[in-house]
Amino acid sequence: VMELTIRLLGGVVKRLEVSSDATVGELKQRISQLFGEPPYKQKLSADNGTHISLEDDSRTLSSYGLHSGSVVSLLITNPAGPFQVFVRNEKGQTGTYDVDVNETVDQLQTKIYNKERVPKDQQRLIYNG
């Protein structure tokens, strides 16, 4: 078991005990319980002589050189907001749809159906970006 200090940008500090073979992903789950922020919004880093970004959720904390007493910095991010998707129909006309980053393709297809009246099973979406 190792005790880590989690430091949130802005000064809030909390201590957390994790297994010595815990992964970054497991740490993010524990931090989520502690701070109420989902793992996908968390950016973790540590400093053990050099600055280390803890980016690989499958790696163990010890493989990054963390040990009991290590300080982990936590940055809460806000992923990009809504964006526009341009969809060209079979007649060559382009429709614009506002899509949130958390929406699924199925939800986009529902928007297309509501606007164009093309059933989902007849839609073929191709990313050209």
Secondary structure by P-SEA (a helix, b strand, c coil): cbbbbbbcccbbbbbbbbcccccaaaaaaaaaaacccccccbbbbbbccbbbbccccccccccccccccbbbbbbbbbcccbbbbbbbccccbbbbbbbcccccaaaaaaaaaaacccccccbbbbbcc
